[in-house]
Amino acid sequence: MNKQPLLPAFLAIALALPLSAGAASLDAAALKQTQTAGAHAGMALGAGQLAMAHAHLHHVLNCLEGPKGMDFDAKAMDPCKGMGQGAIPDAANDPAAQAKLRMAAEVAARGLKTTTLVAVHADAKRVMDDLQMVATGK
């Protein structure tokens, strides 16, 4: 079954959160990077091919960890370039959000090691849901 038609719906969900909906203590840079990472988790969830899903999970990690992060991949696109130092380091003023962002990064990294599209989609869904919760302050 081709999952590609689902991509716009997941993107719409991931991008639907306005900046003002974020956690009160999460600064603007961390929030923007969290939302961008969430959008890419949605793209991974909607990907119809394993390689494309993995590529979007790399984008998630690049946004969350920033260029100094352990899992940052300079060969993969960095959709958060110029937004800050990564959502995790930029969330230093909110330890609870930072912990949730780290957990999302761990799940995304695990998703990069999966070998089936079903497994990648499951990890991408969890990452997307977790990042939406952080972005909305829940």
N, CA, C and O atoms as CSV, one atom per row, in Angstrom:
chain,resi,resn,atom,element,x,y,z
A,1,MET,N,N,0.840,-1.187,0.000
A,1,MET,CA,C,0.000,0.000,0.000
A,1,MET,C,C,0.875,1.236,0.000
A,1,MET,O,O,1.798,1.323,0.810
A,2,ASN,N,N,0.630,2.167,-0.849
A,2,ASN,CA,C,1.403,3.389,-0.960
A,2,ASN,C,C,0.943,4.395,0.094
A,2,ASN,O,O,-0.223,4.791,0.116
A,3,LYS,N,N,1.843,4.795,0.947
A,3,LYS,CA,C,1.522,5.736,2.025
A,3,LYS,C,C,1.698,7.186,1.590
A,3,LYS,O,O,1.367,8.086,2.362
A,4,GLN,N,N,2.201,7.449,0.396
A,4,GLN,CA,C,2.488,8.795,-0.046
A,4,GLN,C,C,1.306,9.744,0.051
A,4,GLN,O,O,1.528,10.898,0.417
A,5,PRO,N,N,0.051,9.354,-0.249
A,5,PRO,CA,C,-1.056,10.303,-0.141
A,5,PRO,C,C,-1.271,10.827,1.278
A,5,PRO,O,O,-1.904,11.869,1.454
A,6,LEU,N,N,-0.760,10.132,2.290
A,6,LEU,CA,C,-0.926,10.579,3.668
A,6,LEU,C,C,0.007,11.724,4.018
A,6,LEU,O,O,-0.227,12.429,5.000
A,7,LEU,N,N,1.048,11.922,3.244
A,7,LEU,CA,C,2.049,12.931,3.551
A,7,LEU,C,C,1.458,14.313,3.798
A,7,LEU,O,O,1.780,14.910,4.825
A,8,PRO,N,N,0.618,14.857,2.929
A,8,PRO,CA,C,0.088,16.194,3.190
A,8,PRO,C,C,-0.700,16.292,4.495
A,8,PRO,O,O,-0.636,17.317,5.175
A,9,ALA,N,N,-1.434,15.254,4.851
A,9,ALA,CA,C,-2.206,15.295,6.092
A,9,ALA,C,C,-1.286,15.364,7.296
A,9,ALA,O,O,-1.536,16.139,8.219
A,10,PHE,N,N,-0.230,14.570,7.303
A,10,PHE,CA,C,0.699,14.594,8.430
A,10,PHE,C,C,1.465,15.910,8.482
A,10,PHE,O,O,1.739,16.426,9.565
A,11,LEU,N,N,1.809,16.452,7.326
A,11,LEU,CA,C,2.468,17.745,7.296
A,11,LEU,C,C,1.553,18.826,7.850
A,11,LEU,O,O,1.986,19.688,8.614
A,12,ALA,N,N,0.311,18.774,7.467
A,12,ALA,CA,C,-0.648,19.773,7.952
A,12,ALA,C,C,-0.762,19.720,9.469
A,12,ALA,O,O,-0.822,20.754,10.135
A,13,ILE,N,N,-0.792,18.516,10.003
A,13,ILE,CA,C,-0.867,18.365,11.462
A,13,ILE,C,C,0.390,18.917,12.111
A,13,ILE,O,O,0.318,19.684,13.071
A,14,ALA,N,N,1.538,18.524,11.582
A,14,ALA,CA,C,2.806,18.929,12.184
A,14,ALA,C,C,3.036,20.431,12.085
A,14,ALA,O,O,3.633,21.030,12.980
A,15,LEU,N,N,2.570,21.033,11.019
A,15,LEU,CA,C,2.798,22.462,10.816
A,15,LEU,C,C,1.680,23.343,11.352
A,15,LEU,O,O,1.784,24.569,11.316
A,16,ALA,N,N,0.617,22.730,11.846
A,16,ALA,CA,C,-0.555,23.479,12.270
A,16,ALA,C,C,-0.348,24.239,13.579
A,16,ALA,O,O,-1.143,25.117,13.916
A,17,LEU,N,N,0.682,23.919,14.298
A,17,LEU,CA,C,0.889,24.556,15.592
A,17,LEU,C,C,1.504,25.940,15.416
A,17,LEU,O,O,2.620,26.051,14.908
A,18,PRO,N,N,0.819,26.972,15.812
A,18,PRO,CA,C,1.401,28.307,15.710
A,18,PRO,C,C,2.502,28.479,16.748
A,18,PRO,O,O,2.525,27.779,17.761
A,19,LEU,N,N,3.398,29.395,16.497
A,19,LEU,CA,C,4.487,29.638,17.446
A,19,LEU,C,C,3.954,29.980,18.834
A,19,LEU,O,O,4.562,29.590,19.831
A,20,SER,N,N,2.862,30.680,18.923
A,20,SER,CA,C,2.342,31.096,20.214
A,20,SER,C,C,1.772,29.941,21.021
A,20,SER,O,O,1.500,30.101,22.211
A,21,ALA,N,N,1.585,28.785,20.403
A,21,ALA,CA,C,1.023,27.645,21.121
A,21,ALA,C,C,2.071,26.921,21.940
A,21,ALA,O,O,1.744,25.974,22.655
A,22,GLY,N,N,3.316,27.340,21.855
A,22,GLY,CA,C,4.402,26.627,22.515
A,22,GLY,C,C,4.409,26.823,24.011
A,22,GLY,O,O,3.710,27.674,24.563
A,23,ALA,N,N,5.224,26.004,24.646
A,23,ALA,CA,C,5.380,26.090,26.091
A,23,ALA,C,C,5.894,27.476,26.457
A,23,ALA,O,O,6.738,28.043,25.764
A,24,ALA,N,N,5.381,28.004,27.540
A,24,ALA,CA,C,5.723,29.359,27.947
A,24,ALA,C,C,7.218,29.529,28.184
A,24,ALA,O,O,7.760,30.597,27.900
A,25,SER,N,N,7.903,28.504,28.699
A,25,SER,CA,C,9.316,28.648,29.016
A,25,SER,C,C,10.233,28.192,27.895
A,25,SER,O,O,11.448,28.348,28.010
A,26,LEU,N,N,9.703,27.639,26.822
A,26,LEU,CA,C,10.512,27.218,25.679
A,26,LEU,C,C,10.754,28.446,24.811
A,26,LEU,O,O,9.807,29.066,24.329
A,27,ASP,N,N,12.029,28.799,24.610
A,27,ASP,CA,C,12.286,30.015,23.839
A,27,ASP,C,C,11.933,29.824,22.367
A,27,ASP,O,O,11.722,28.703,21.905
A,28,ALA,N,N,11.875,30.931,21.646
A,28,ALA,CA,C,11.406,30.915,20.260
A,28,ALA,C,C,12.261,30.019,19.368
A,28,ALA,O,O,11.726,29.318,18.509
A,29,ALA,N,N,13.576,30.029,19.556
A,29,ALA,CA,C,14.461,29.203,18.722
A,29,ALA,C,C,14.194,27.719,18.961
A,29,ALA,O,O,14.071,26.947,18.010
A,30,ALA,N,N,14.105,27.324,20.221
A,30,ALA,CA,C,13.843,25.913,20.542
A,30,ALA,C,C,12.474,25.497,20.022
A,30,ALA,O,O,12.311,24.387,19.514
A,31,LEU,N,N,11.503,26.370,20.146
A,31,LEU,CA,C,10.154,26.057,19.680
A,31,LEU,C,C,10.123,25.880,18.167
A,31,LEU,O,O,9.550,24.911,17.669
A,32,LYS,N,N,10.725,26.794,17.442
A,32,LYS,CA,C,10.743,26.725,15.968
A,32,LYS,C,C,11.441,25.438,15.508
A,32,LYS,O,O,10.969,24.776,14.584
A,33,GLN,N,N,12.550,25.089,16.142
A,33,GLN,CA,C,13.280,23.883,15.771
A,33,GLN,C,C,12.484,22.626,16.127
A,33,GLN,O,O,12.526,21.636,15.398
A,34,THR,N,N,11.767,22.665,17.233
A,34,THR,CA,C,10.912,21.544,17.633
A,34,THR,C,C,9.800,21.359,16.615
A,34,THR,O,O,9.503,20.232,16.218
A,35,GLN,N,N,9.187,22.446,16.192
A,35,GLN,CA,C,8.119,22.366,15.204
A,35,GLN,C,C,8.642,21.862,13.857
A,35,GLN,O,O,7.975,21.072,13.188
A,36,THR,N,N,9.811,22.310,13.466
A,36,THR,CA,C,10.399,21.858,12.199
A,36,THR,C,C,10.743,20.378,12.279
A,36,THR,O,O,10.503,19.630,11.331
A,37,ALA,N,N,11.305,19.953,13.408
A,37,ALA,CA,C,11.602,18.524,13.601
A,37,ALA,C,C,10.310,17.718,13.550
A,37,ALA,O,O,10.279,16.636,12.965
A,38,GLY,N,N,9.245,18.234,14.155
A,38,GLY,CA,C,7.947,17.554,14.121
A,38,GLY,C,C,7.409,17.410,12.711
A,38,GLY,O,O,6.818,16.388,12.362
A,39,ALA,N,N,7.617,18.444,11.898
A,39,ALA,CA,C,7.181,18.379,10.501
A,39,ALA,C,C,7.935,17.275,9.762
A,39,ALA,O,O,7.352,16.550,8.956
A,40,HIS,N,N,9.215,17.152,10.036
A,40,HIS,CA,C,10.007,16.110,9.371
A,40,HIS,C,C,9.681,14.715,9.914
A,40,HIS,O,O,9.787,13.729,9.184
A,41,ALA,N,N,9.294,14.628,11.159
A,41,ALA,CA,C,8.804,13.343,11.664
A,41,ALA,C,C,7.529,12.963,10.912
A,41,ALA,O,O,7.326,11.797,10.573
A,42,GLY,N,N,6.675,13.948,10.653
A,42,GLY,CA,C,5.473,13.705,9.858
A,42,GLY,C,C,5.807,13.269,8.447
A,42,GLY,O,O,5.130,12.407,7.886
A,43,MET,N,N,6.844,13.855,7.869
A,43,MET,CA,C,7.275,13.447,6.536
A,43,MET,C,C,7.805,12.012,6.554
A,43,MET,O,O,7.558,11.247,5.621
A,44,ALA,N,N,8.530,11.647,7.608
A,44,ALA,CA,C,9.016,10.268,7.740
A,44,ALA,C,C,7.831,9.312,7.860
A,44,ALA,O,O,7.833,8.225,7.283
A,45,LEU,N,N,6.840,9.728,8.605
A,45,LEU,CA,C,5.645,8.903,8.781
A,45,LEU,C,C,4.905,8.717,7.459
A,45,LEU,O,O,4.352,7.647,7.205
A,46,GLY,N,N,4.891,9.723,6.638
A,46,GLY,CA,C,4.194,9.649,5.363
A,46,GLY,C,C,5.023,9.076,4.219
A,46,GLY,O,O,4.499,8.859,3.126
A,47,ALA,N,N,6.305,8.830,4.457
A,47,ALA,CA,C,7.178,8.337,3.385
A,47,ALA,C,C,6.767,6.943,2.937
A,47,ALA,O,O,6.404,6.094,3.751
A,48,GLY,N,N,6.829,6.727,1.645
A,48,GLY,CA,C,6.473,5.432,1.070
A,48,GLY,C,C,7.662,4.513,0.877
A,48,GLY,O,O,7.500,3.353,0.500
A,49,GLN,N,N,8.865,5.030,1.135
A,49,GLN,CA,C,10.072,4.233,0.978
A,49,GLN,C,C,10.933,4.370,2.226
A,49,GLN,O,O,10.988,5.433,2.845
A,50,LEU,N,N,11.601,3.284,2.585
A,50,LEU,CA,C,12.441,3.247,3.780
A,50,LEU,C,C,13.527,4.321,3.739
A,50,LEU,O,O,13.752,5.013,4.732
A,51,ALA,N,N,14.193,4.462,2.608
A,51,ALA,CA,C,15.279,5.438,2.498
A,51,ALA,C,C,14.771,6.861,2.746
A,51,ALA,O,O,15.451,7.653,3.399
A,52,MET,N,N,13.596,7.187,2.237
A,52,MET,CA,C,13.041,8.528,2.434
A,52,MET,C,C,12.655,8.743,3.894
A,52,MET,O,O,12.870,9.824,4.444
A,53,ALA,N,N,12.090,7.723,4.515
A,53,ALA,CA,C,11.739,7.827,5.933
A,53,ALA,C,C,12.994,8.035,6.767
A,53,ALA,O,O,13.011,8.869,7.673
A,54,HIS,N,N,14.039,7.283,6.467
A,54,HIS,CA,C,15.304,7.455,7.188
A,54,HIS,C,C,15.875,8.853,6.974
A,54,HIS,O,O,16.390,9.458,7.915
A,55,ALA,N,N,15.792,9.371,5.760
A,55,ALA,CA,C,16.309,10.714,5.476
A,55,ALA,C,C,15.604,11.750,6.340
A,55,ALA,O,O,16.251,12.642,6.888
A,56,HIS,N,N,14.293,11.642,6.465
A,56,HIS,CA,C,13.562,12.614,7.277
A,56,HIS,C,C,13.859,12.455,8.766
A,56,HIS,O,O,13.855,13.442,9.502
A,57,LEU,N,N,14.117,11.235,9.217
A,57,LEU,CA,C,14.515,11.065,10.621
A,57,LEU,C,C,15.891,11.678,10.875
A,57,LEU,O,O,16.145,12.173,11.974
A,58,HIS,N,N,16.780,11.655,9.888
A,58,HIS,CA,C,18.061,12.372,10.020
A,58,HIS,C,C,17.803,13.866,10.180
A,58,HIS,O,O,18.465,14.536,10.972
A,59,HIS,N,N,16.839,14.381,9.424
A,59,HIS,CA,C,16.504,15.808,9.531
A,59,HIS,C,C,15.993,16.123,10.931
A,59,HIS,O,O,16.322,17.162,11.503
A,60,VAL,N,N,15.177,15.209,11.481
A,60,VAL,CA,C,14.676,15.379,12.845
A,60,VAL,C,C,15.845,15.476,13.818
A,60,VAL,O,O,15.901,16.391,14.640
A,61,LEU,N,N,16.772,14.537,13.723
A,61,LEU,CA,C,17.927,14.544,14.627
A,61,LEU,C,C,18.763,15.802,14.457
A,61,LEU,O,O,19.226,16.376,15.442
A,62,ASN,N,N,18.959,16.232,13.225
A,62,ASN,CA,C,19.741,17.446,13.005
A,62,ASN,C,C,19.079,18.651,13.660
A,62,ASN,O,O,19.765,19.500,14.227
A,63,CYS,N,N,17.758,18.733,13.588
A,63,CYS,CA,C,17.038,19.844,14.227
A,63,CYS,C,C,17.090,19.751,15.749
A,63,CYS,O,O,17.252,20.760,16.435
A,64,LEU,N,N,16.953,18.550,16.265
A,64,LEU,CA,C,16.920,18.394,17.715
A,64,LEU,C,C,18.293,18.581,18.348
A,64,LEU,O,O,18.420,19.277,19.356
A,65,GLU,N,N,19.303,17.977,17.776
A,65,GLU,CA,C,20.631,18.001,18.397
A,65,GLU,C,C,21.474,19.202,17.994
A,65,GLU,O,O,22.322,19.653,18.764
A,66,GLY,N,N,21.250,19.713,16.811
A,66,GLY,CA,C,22.085,20.803,16.328
A,66,GLY,C,C,23.435,20.298,15.870
A,66,GLY,O,O,23.761,19.124,16.048
A,67,PRO,N,N,24.231,21.197,15.271
A,67,PRO,CA,C,25.487,20.792,14.644
A,67,PRO,C,C,26.518,20.180,15.594
A,67,PRO,O,O,27.431,19.490,15.140
A,68,LYS,N,N,26.395,20.413,16.878
A,68,LYS,CA,C,27.341,19.828,17.837
A,68,LYS,C,C,26.835,18.523,18.437
A,68,LYS,O,O,27.497,17.940,19.296
A,69,GLY,N,N,25.672,18.062,17.996
A,69,GLY,CA,C,25.069,16.855,18.547
A,69,GLY,C,C,25.770,15.581,18.102
A,69,GLY,O,O,26.373,15.530,17.029
A,70,MET,N,N,25.686,14.570,18.926
A,70,MET,CA,C,26.337,13.292,18.680
A,70,MET,C,C,25.814,12.631,17.401
A,70,MET,O,O,26.590,12.010,16.675
A,71,ASP,N,N,24.521,12.753,17.112
A,71,ASP,CA,C,23.929,12.102,15.950
A,71,ASP,C,C,23.751,13.041,14.767
A,71,ASP,O,O,23.156,12.659,13.760
A,72,PHE,N,N,24.260,14.263,14.874
A,72,PHE,CA,C,24.133,15.216,13.773
A,72,PHE,C,C,24.847,14.651,12.553
A,72,PHE,O,O,25.978,14.173,12.653
A,73,ASP,N,N,24.189,14.705,11.408
A,73,ASP,CA,C,24.743,14.189,10.161
A,73,ASP,C,C,24.887,15.339,9.183
A,73,ASP,O,O,23.904,15.798,8.600
A,74,ALA,N,N,26.115,15.802,9.008
A,74,ALA,CA,C,26.371,16.936,8.120
A,74,ALA,C,C,26.044,16.609,6.667
A,74,ALA,O,O,25.832,17.519,5.866
A,75,LYS,N,N,26.000,15.321,6.313
A,75,LYS,CA,C,25.673,14.924,4.938
A,75,LYS,C,C,24.164,14.980,4.688
A,75,LYS,O,O,23.721,15.060,3.542
A,76,ALA,N,N,23.390,14.938,5.756
A,76,ALA,CA,C,21.933,15.028,5.636
A,76,ALA,C,C,21.541,16.504,5.716
A,76,ALA,O,O,22.258,17.315,6.303
A,77,MET,N,N,20.420,16.836,5.133
A,77,MET,CA,C,19.931,18.210,5.182
A,77,MET,C,C,19.709,18.639,6.629
A,77,MET,O,O,19.315,17.838,7.477
A,78,ASP,N,N,19.967,19.906,6.892
A,78,ASP,CA,C,19.672,20.487,8.203
A,78,ASP,C,C,18.603,21.550,8.010
A,78,ASP,O,O,18.914,22.717,7.770
A,79,PRO,N,N,17.321,21.139,8.118
A,79,PRO,CA,C,16.242,22.104,7.889
A,79,PRO,C,C,16.172,23.198,8.953
A,79,PRO,O,O,15.434,24.171,8.794
A,80,CYS,N,N,16.926,23.047,10.024
A,80,CYS,CA,C,16.924,24.051,11.095
A,80,CYS,C,C,18.163,24.934,11.084
A,80,CYS,O,O,18.395,25.697,12.022
A,81,LYS,N,N,18.953,24.832,10.034
A,81,LYS,CA,C,20.170,25.636,9.931
A,81,LYS,C,C,19.818,27.117,10.059
A,81,LYS,O,O,18.933,27.624,9.369
A,82,GLY,N,N,20.518,27.785,10.940
A,82,GLY,CA,C,20.296,29.208,11.143
A,82,GLY,C,C,19.202,29.548,12.142
A,82,GLY,O,O,18.987,30.722,12.443
A,83,MET,N,N,18.504,28.538,12.662
A,83,MET,CA,C,17.422,28.792,13.631
A,83,MET,C,C,17.921,28.835,15.072
A,83,MET,O,O,17.281,29.427,15.941
A,84,GLY,N,N,19.050,28.215,15.314
A,84,GLY,CA,C,19.587,28.118,16.667
A,84,GLY,C,C,20.648,27.039,16.716
A,84,GLY,O,O,21.213,26.656,15.692
A,85,GLN,N,N,20.912,26.555,17.919
A,85,GLN,CA,C,21.961,25.550,18.116
A,85,GLN,C,C,21.409,24.133,18.182
A,85,GLN,O,O,22.152,23.197,18.479
A,86,GLY,N,N,20.128,23.960,17.912
A,86,GLY,CA,C,19.439,22.682,18.056
A,86,GLY,C,C,18.388,22.842,19.147
A,86,GLY,O,O,18.607,23.564,20.120
A,87,ALA,N,N,17.267,22.184,18.991
A,87,ALA,CA,C,16.182,22.334,19.964
A,87,ALA,C,C,16.609,21.899,21.358
A,87,ALA,O,O,16.241,22.532,22.347
A,88,ILE,N,N,17.379,20.828,21.442
A,88,ILE,CA,C,17.793,20.335,22.773
A,88,ILE,C,C,18.694,21.346,23.471
A,88,ILE,O,O,18.377,21.743,24.592
A,89,PRO,N,N,19.794,21.783,22.876
A,89,PRO,CA,C,20.602,22.775,23.590
A,89,PRO,C,C,19.877,24.098,23.804
A,89,PRO,O,O,20.100,24.767,24.813
A,90,ASP,N,N,19.020,24.481,22.878
A,90,ASP,CA,C,18.312,25.750,23.018
A,90,ASP,C,C,17.173,25.692,24.039
A,90,ASP,O,O,16.616,26.726,24.406
A,91,ALA,N,N,16.831,24.495,24.492
A,91,ALA,CA,C,15.776,24.340,25.506
A,91,ALA,C,C,16.361,24.253,26.917
A,91,ALA,O,O,15.705,23.751,27.829
A,92,ALA,N,N,17.557,24.726,27.093
A,92,ALA,CA,C,18.233,24.628,28.391
A,92,ALA,C,C,17.450,25.287,29.522
A,92,ALA,O,O,17.601,24.899,30.680
A,93,ASN,N,N,16.613,26.278,29.204
A,93,ASN,CA,C,15.833,26.961,30.237
A,93,ASN,C,C,14.584,26.182,30.644
A,93,ASN,O,O,13.848,26.611,31.532
A,94,ASP,N,N,14.341,25.032,29.993
A,94,ASP,CA,C,13.172,24.211,30.307
A,94,ASP,C,C,13.600,22.743,30.387
A,94,ASP,O,O,13.474,22.006,29.410
A,95,PRO,N,N,14.109,22.317,31.559
A,95,PRO,CA,C,14.631,20.956,31.698
A,95,PRO,C,C,13.617,19.858,31.375
A,95,PRO,O,O,14.001,18.807,30.862
A,96,ALA,N,N,12.354,20.076,31.659
A,96,ALA,CA,C,11.329,19.066,31.357
A,96,ALA,C,C,11.170,18.908,29.848
A,96,ALA,O,O,11.114,17.787,29.342
A,97,ALA,N,N,11.096,20.026,29.129
A,97,ALA,CA,C,10.990,19.967,27.668
A,97,ALA,C,C,12.258,19.382,27.073
A,97,ALA,O,O,12.202,18.599,26.125
A,98,GLN,N,N,13.393,19.759,27.627
A,98,GLN,CA,C,14.665,19.248,27.133
A,98,GLN,C,C,14.738,17.725,27.270
A,98,GLN,O,O,15.236,17.044,26.373
A,99,ALA,N,N,14.254,17.203,28.363
A,99,ALA,CA,C,14.237,15.744,28.566
A,99,ALA,C,C,13.331,15.064,27.533
A,99,ALA,O,O,13.673,14.006,27.007
A,100,LYS,N,N,12.184,15.670,27.248
A,100,LYS,CA,C,11.277,15.109,26.240
A,100,LYS,C,C,11.898,15.169,24.847
A,100,LYS,O,O,11.730,14.248,24.047
A,101,LEU,N,N,12.607,16.242,24.563
A,101,LEU,CA,C,13.287,16.369,23.278
A,101,LEU,C,C,14.381,15.314,23.141
A,101,LEU,O,O,14.560,14.736,22.068
A,102,ARG,N,N,15.105,15.066,24.219
A,102,ARG,CA,C,16.135,14.014,24.192
A,102,ARG,C,C,15.511,12.649,23.931
A,102,ARG,O,O,16.062,11.845,23.178
A,103,MET,N,N,14.378,12.390,24.542
A,103,MET,CA,C,13.691,11.114,24.327
A,103,MET,C,C,13.243,10.990,22.873
A,103,MET,O,O,13.366,9.922,22.273
A,104,ALA,N,N,12.730,12.068,22.314
A,104,ALA,CA,C,12.325,12.045,20.908
A,104,ALA,C,C,13.535,11.775,20.009
A,104,ALA,O,O,13.428,11.044,19.025
A,105,ALA,N,N,14.677,12.361,20.346
A,105,ALA,CA,C,15.897,12.125,19.572
A,105,ALA,C,C,16.322,10.661,19.659
A,105,ALA,O,O,16.771,10.087,18.668
A,106,GLU,N,N,16.184,10.057,20.833
A,106,GLU,CA,C,16.525,8.634,20.994
A,106,GLU,C,C,15.621,7.759,20.127
A,106,GLU,O,O,16.087,6.809,19.498
A,107,VAL,N,N,14.348,8.080,20.097
A,107,VAL,CA,C,13.416,7.293,19.276
A,107,VAL,C,C,13.735,7.491,17.791
A,107,VAL,O,O,13.690,6.532,17.020
A,108,ALA,N,N,14.054,8.712,17.388
A,108,ALA,CA,C,14.417,8.964,15.995
A,108,ALA,C,C,15.686,8.198,15.627
A,108,ALA,O,O,15.767,7.620,14.543
A,109,ALA,N,N,16.671,8.189,16.516
A,109,ALA,CA,C,17.909,7.448,16.251
A,109,ALA,C,C,17.622,5.950,16.141
A,109,ALA,O,O,18.208,5.259,15.307
A,110,ARG,N,N,16.733,5.462,16.973
A,110,ARG,CA,C,16.343,4.046,16.887
A,110,ARG,C,C,15.671,3.770,15.541
A,110,ARG,O,O,15.915,2.736,14.918
A,111,GLY,N,N,14.830,4.694,15.102
A,111,GLY,CA,C,14.157,4.542,13.817
A,111,GLY,C,C,15.123,4.452,12.650
A,111,GLY,O,O,14.837,3.792,11.652
A,112,LEU,N,N,16.262,5.113,12.773
A,112,LEU,CA,C,17.269,5.052,11.707
A,112,LEU,C,C,17.881,3.656,11.576
A,112,LEU,O,O,18.439,3.310,10.535
A,113,LYS,N,N,17.772,2.874,12.620
A,113,LYS,CA,C,18.353,1.526,12.608
A,113,LYS,C,C,17.346,0.459,12.192
A,113,LYS,O,O,17.708,-0.705,12.022
A,114,THR,N,N,16.104,0.847,12.032
A,114,THR,CA,C,15.089,-0.139,11.668
A,114,THR,C,C,15.194,-0.471,10.191
A,114,THR,O,O,15.686,0.318,9.385
A,115,THR,N,N,14.721,-1.655,9.865
A,115,THR,CA,C,14.875,-2.138,8.493
A,115,THR,C,C,13.548,-2.338,7.770
A,115,THR,O,O,13.524,-2.819,6.637
A,116,THR,N,N,12.449,-1.974,8.416
A,116,THR,CA,C,11.156,-2.086,7.747
A,116,THR,C,C,10.440,-0.742,7.810
A,116,THR,O,O,10.600,0.027,8.758
A,117,LEU,N,N,9.661,-0.487,6.791
A,117,LEU,CA,C,8.908,0.762,6.735
A,117,LEU,C,C,7.890,0.844,7.867
A,117,LEU,O,O,7.647,1.920,8.412
A,118,VAL,N,N,7.302,-0.282,8.215
A,118,VAL,CA,C,6.324,-0.304,9.312
A,118,VAL,C,C,6.984,0.144,10.620
A,118,VAL,O,O,6.408,0.937,11.366
A,119,ALA,N,N,8.173,-0.356,10.894
A,119,ALA,CA,C,8.877,0.006,12.127
A,119,ALA,C,C,9.291,1.477,12.116
A,119,ALA,O,O,9.178,2.160,13.134
A,120,VAL,N,N,9.767,1.962,10.980
A,120,VAL,CA,C,10.145,3.374,10.874
A,120,VAL,C,C,8.924,4.255,11.084
A,120,VAL,O,O,8.995,5.266,11.784
A,121,HIS,N,N,7.813,3.878,10.485
A,121,HIS,CA,C,6.585,4.663,10.657
A,121,HIS,C,C,6.154,4.712,12.120
A,121,HIS,O,O,5.704,5.754,12.596
A,122,ALA,N,N,6.286,3.596,12.837
A,122,ALA,CA,C,5.911,3.573,14.254
A,122,ALA,C,C,6.792,4.535,15.053
A,122,ALA,O,O,6.294,5.283,15.894
A,123,ASP,N,N,8.095,4.514,14.790
A,123,ASP,CA,C,8.994,5.423,15.505
A,123,ASP,C,C,8.730,6.873,15.110
A,123,ASP,O,O,8.733,7.758,15.966
A,124,ALA,N,N,8.502,7.121,13.827
A,124,ALA,CA,C,8.223,8.486,13.366
A,124,ALA,C,C,6.942,9.029,13.999
A,124,ALA,O,O,6.878,10.201,14.371
A,125,LYS,N,N,5.940,8.191,14.118
A,125,LYS,CA,C,4.671,8.610,14.746
A,125,LYS,C,C,4.901,9.012,16.197
A,125,LYS,O,O,4.392,10.034,16.659
A,126,ARG,N,N,5.670,8.200,16.908
A,126,ARG,CA,C,5.939,8.527,18.314
A,126,ARG,C,C,6.718,9.835,18.420
A,126,ARG,O,O,6.407,10.682,19.257
A,127,VAL,N,N,7.725,9.996,17.574
A,127,VAL,CA,C,8.509,11.232,17.589
A,127,VAL,C,C,7.611,12.432,17.294
A,127,VAL,O,O,7.666,13.441,17.998
A,128,MET,N,N,6.789,12.321,16.261
A,128,MET,CA,C,5.899,13.425,15.898
A,128,MET,C,C,4.961,13.776,17.059
A,128,MET,O,O,4.785,14.949,17.386
A,129,ASP,N,N,4.370,12.768,17.668
A,129,ASP,CA,C,3.456,13.005,18.791
A,129,ASP,C,C,4.186,13.648,19.959
A,129,ASP,O,O,3.674,14.585,20.572
A,130,ASP,N,N,5.378,13.152,20.272
A,130,ASP,CA,C,6.166,13.699,21.397
A,130,ASP,C,C,6.543,15.154,21.129
A,130,ASP,O,O,6.479,15.992,22.029
A,131,LEU,N,N,6.933,15.450,19.899
A,131,LEU,CA,C,7.345,16.828,19.575
A,131,LEU,C,C,6.155,17.779,19.580
A,131,LEU,O,O,6.292,18.943,19.954
A,132,GLN,N,N,5.006,17.297,19.173
A,132,GLN,CA,C,3.800,18.143,19.243
A,132,GLN,C,C,3.460,18.448,20.693
A,132,GLN,O,O,3.038,19.559,21.015
A,133,MET,N,N,3.642,17.475,21.561
A,133,MET,CA,C,3.375,17.707,22.989
A,133,MET,C,C,4.330,18.762,23.548
A,133,MET,O,O,3.907,19.639,24.301
A,134,VAL,N,N,5.606,18.686,23.188
A,134,VAL,CA,C,6.571,19.680,23.662
A,134,VAL,C,C,6.203,21.059,23.108
A,134,VAL,O,O,6.212,22.049,23.841
A,135,ALA,N,N,5.884,21.119,21.826
A,135,ALA,CA,C,5.574,22.405,21.191
A,135,ALA,C,C,4.333,23.059,21.768
A,135,ALA,O,O,4.225,24.285,21.770
A,136,THR,N,N,3.399,22.261,22.256
A,136,THR,CA,C,2.183,22.830,22.829
A,136,THR,C,C,2.254,22.966,24.353
A,136,THR,O,O,1.299,23.410,24.991
A,137,GLY,N,N,3.384,22.583,24.919
A,137,GLY,CA,C,3.578,22.727,26.357
A,137,GLY,C,C,2.847,21.699,27.192
A,137,GLY,O,O,2.602,21.931,28.375
A,138,LYS,N,N,2.493,20.569,26.604
A,138,LYS,CA,C,1.786,19.531,27.343
A,138,LYS,C,C,2.724,18.513,27.923
A,138,LYS,O,O,2.283,17.569,28.578
